[in-house]
Amino acid sequence: MKIFFPIVIFVFSTGLTFGQEVPQTSEEMTIVESEVESGVPEDEVYENVANDMCACFNTAAEGISDGMRKVIEDAGKSGTSLREVVMGHASANPEQGEIDMGIISNMGGDELMSCMAKVQSKYKDTDIDSSDEVLMEFLQKVDACGLTYAFLLEGLRQ
């Protein structure tokens, strides 16, 4: 499995930095490290990859306001520029926007990268990568994957 990390491209392309300390998550992102069993139906493998990736992103995004999460997920559904809606929402809600942007900026850090590396290791024997159209379809279908889908879609555009 080849996973690239478009979240880093997005996070650092915003060019925003805030001095406020961002609440850190106490829950560690965990992905069971195991070999993918041979003979598992391909759809099930895609679903498992999607769920594991979403667990990483959702844990890294803990603390983002419901409003920011909704505009990010809506941008993924509509194909709107993620940067545009995130900046717009942050500007319209400056106090919460500052907190949300701090969390988004920290998403490109070690915790998410470590979790995604575990996903990559777990599925290393598959031909799936994070730009795979079938994987993107699974991410788009699963309600809990809206945030992940939006970030990956934005990364593919860049």
Residue pairs with C-beta under 8 A, 6 or more apart in sequence:
1 49
1 119
1 120
1 122
1 123
1 124
1 125
1 126
1 127
1 128
1 129
2 120
2 129
2 130
3 53
3 116
3 119
3 120
3 129
3 130
4 129
4 130
4 131
4 155
5 108
5 112
5 113
5 116
5 155
6 130
6 151
6 152
6 154
6 155
6 156
6 158
7 57
7 107
7 108
7 112
7 151
7 155
8 108
9 155
9 158
10 82
10 83
10 151
10 154
10 155
10 158
11 104
11 105
11 107
11 108
12 108
13 83
13 158
14 83
14 86
14 87
14 101
14 104
14 105
16 90
16 101
16 105
17 105
18 98
18 101
18 102
18 105
20 98
20 99
20 102
21 102
22 63
22 99
22 102
22 103
22 105
22 106
23 63
23 103
25 59
25 60
25 62
25 63
25 111
27 59
27 62
28 59
28 111
29 55
29 56
29 59
29 60
29 111
29 112
29 114
29 115
30 115
31 52
31 55
31 56
31 115
31 118
31 119
31 122
32 122
33 118
33 121
33 122
34 122
35 122
35 125
36 45
36 48
36 122
36 123
36 125
36 126
45 123
45 126
45 128
46 128
46 134
46 135
46 138
47 138
47 142
48 123
49 119
49 123
49 126
49 128
49 135
49 138
50 135
50 138
50 139
50 142
50 145
50 148
51 142
51 144
51 145
52 119
52 122
52 123
53 116
53 119
53 130
53 139
53 145
53 148
54 139
54 142
54 144
54 145
54 147
54 148
55 115
56 112
56 115
56 116
56 119
56 148
57 107
57 112
57 145
57 147
57 148
57 151
58 144
58 147
58 148
59 111
59 115
60 106
60 107
60 109
60 111
60 112
60 115
61 69
61 103
61 104
61 107
61 147
62 103
63 99
63 103
64 72
64 100
64 103
64 104
65 93
65 96
65 99
65 100
67 89
67 93
67 96
68 86
68 89
68 90
68 96
68 97
68 100
68 104
69 146
69 147
71 85
71 86
71 88
71 89
72 82
72 85
72 86
72 146
72 147
72 150
72 151
73 146
73 147
73 149
73 150
74 80
74 85
75 81
75 82
75 84
75 85
75 86
75 150
75 154
76 82
76 140
76 146
76 147
76 149
76 150
76 151
76 153
76 154
77 140
77 146
79 153
81 154
81 157
82 150
82 151
82 153
82 154
83 154
86 100
86 101
86 104
89 97
89 100
90 97
90 98
90 100
90 101
91 97
128 134
128 135
129 135
130 152
130 155
131 152
131 156
136 149
136 152
136 153
138 145
139 145
139 148
139 149
139 152
140 149
